[in-house]
Amino acid sequence: MGSTRLPGKVLRELGGRSVLGWVVRAAREAGALDDLVVATTTEPADDAVVAECHRLGVACHRGPVDDVLTRFAQALEGRRWDAVMRFTADCPLLDPEVIREAALVFRAVPGLGYLSTSLARTLPRGIDVELASRAAFARADAEATGYHRTHVTSYLYEHPGDTRLLGLAYRPAADDLRVTLDTEDDWRLISAVVSELGDRCVPVRTLVGWLRERPEVCGLNAHVRQKALQDA
């Protein structure tokens, strides 16, 4: 709830459900996860996130505000897992098929430590999926400092060491498009998408095609720039 550019964004109502509810639905519809946990903070403002998790029937863990890597590690304690898939809760237009494909590829490549759709970005910002093996995640948690502890996985792709990395690419490229939620202009674009395409998980090809036909919608947030890792 403490976003600096758009406070409370994860609980905004979008097409009849919260933004967080959109993310949870996409993760569930992928059919690729053994468990799903929302990792939020111990801040009083995030009591509302906990309440929404209860309403959605999804597990919730509360941990540090800025040390998100520790928050993730705590959330994973006591659970049986061999890899962790990370979604950010400000990406309501996630495509379950991309999630499923990423999981299948990760399982099919022996010894893979990290997989992402953004190592060489081809998808719109806000559709990205990433996975880390248990060993790779443990190394990041043991070694990462500074802003890498805020971004959870950035240490793995900036300091891979012996970790095997793999990037998924999609064609035609649509990395110029932005469907993540950081600003009011992002909200205008996402709201326009949902108003037209409805309360459902939209395949990324359908989403990109719809946006390409409507440059006036794409222009709503074309000027918004993602914060650098060091600043976010």
Secondary structure by P-SEA (a helix, b strand, c coil): ccccccccccccccccccaaaaaaaaaaacccccbbbbbbcccccaaaaaaaaaaacbbbbbccccaaaaaaaaaaccccccbbbbbbcccccccaaaaaaaaaaaaacccccccccccccccccccbbbbbcaaaaaaaaaccccccccccccccccccccbbbbbbbbcccccccccccccaaaaaaaaaaaaacccccccaaaaaaaaaaccccccccccccccccccc
